[in-house]
Amino acid sequence: MSLSLVQSRALLGMQAHPVCVEVHLANGLPSFTLVGLAETEVKEARERVRSAIQNTGLEFPGNKRITVNLAPADLPKDSGRFDLPIALGILAASGQIDTAKLAGYEFAGELSLGGELRPIRGALAMSLALPGRDDSQSRPRLVLPAGSAEEAALVPDAEVYRAHHLLDVVRQFLPGDMVPEDTGGWVRLQPSAPRDATPYPDLSDVKGQAAAKRALEIAAAGGHSLLMVGAPGSGKSMLAQRFAGLLPAMSTAEALESAAVASLGGRFSLDNWAVRPTAAPHHTASAVALVGGGSPPRPGEISLAHHGVLFLDELPEFPRAALEALREPLESGTITISRAAQRAEFPARFQLIAAMNPCPCGYLGSSLRACRCSPDQVSRYQGKLSGPLLDRIDLHVEVGALAAEELLGAAPGESTASIRQRVVAARERATARQGSSNQTLQGKAIDAQCRLDDAAAKFLNTAATRLGWSGRSIHRCLKVARTIADLAGAQAVQITHVAEAVQYRRALKPN
């Protein structure tokens, strides 16, 4: 009887939990049993592993009773990531490779029937989860397929090896003192420099719309959410598509977090490394598609937009359940998917940029075309957005349609680069003062950082009373005013900053 142990990892939300692949060969009726709470795609590894071993010229112990246990038994396992460790476990248990040499390595990869290794999702999450990132303990080495190894190697100090074929891995763990054959298929990767990303479209392309551009600048400087309301063709989508270019460059930690979520969703690309993501789901997206879910839980669009932008065009057309599911993540920056069998938490620190028409026909309040909607139609349309959701959006701005002569004769606007300089300077002031963006201020931090003088406090109190604001609305107005002050380079929040912030707490009004 022979026993071998091979280390791997299983994904549960953002966590990559260690899994020990135990393979036992015994005499008896030939069989291949796989246990350990494995999903269907994991159980199908029996056929892939058998064919891969046989088609690479290695010996599959088909005359033995093979038992594979994926421990711990109560941790769900999915996908084909366990093909490679199962194959290595069988080869080690049958004496074809050295079991002792496998110690200190972790393996993951899907096998083709011919033995080629195929990429897996979540490789970056696996690399981030490896222990031993300090000097007190050694860190396991990762062996991954091409396409997955490159993203895992982005983690600082990670030791990652890329393999293209099962034989590339087997040659490194031959028994005894046999020297592995150098085929070039086994390579230790070094972190690669990020490729030049496609530049963001420039904000100077948008003619006019000074008020909307100012709102974008404030939103980028403070990390605030923004709702743009305007007629069709007024430029709302153009403005939103250029918003990400205003944001400061991502730190290494932010880039790793964002890339790890994209890897879990199978959307990571080296071309987009350290580029702030922009998610723009269609308005038919369900609540699960937007916030995440499924079994096993997968990240939704709000998590795929982590440290980036979530653009929701035609906001009232989204299902009510999907919009209401945004309320908690907008406050907490995380989303917890709870099911009867398991619970997963995903990060969701995104900036919401939303756009909508003021009425079903889109021309309520337009100076160019008359609105043909009745008051009841307008009320029903705007009523699709709940008060609690609107209360959580920091900035509300109207985007008016431009007349033809104004549009054709307008000079190019200010470039993204020049606005971004002011945004970065304002963010640096906020970070130096409180260690975070203004949008994340809570509780006592709001009182400490957004202190008002008597005149500004009296003005805000009068505005809040007349407009019937909630406590949340007042706090969000204070945080926006703090951002406006940072953009102006002011140490204290003054009445002019509060007055501008009050303008952006706009209520939708029927005709």
Summary of the structure (lengths in Angstrom):
residues: 511
radius of gyration: 27.8
end to end distance: 82.2
largest distance: 88.3
contacts: 1717
relative contact order: 0.10
helix: 39%
strand: 19%
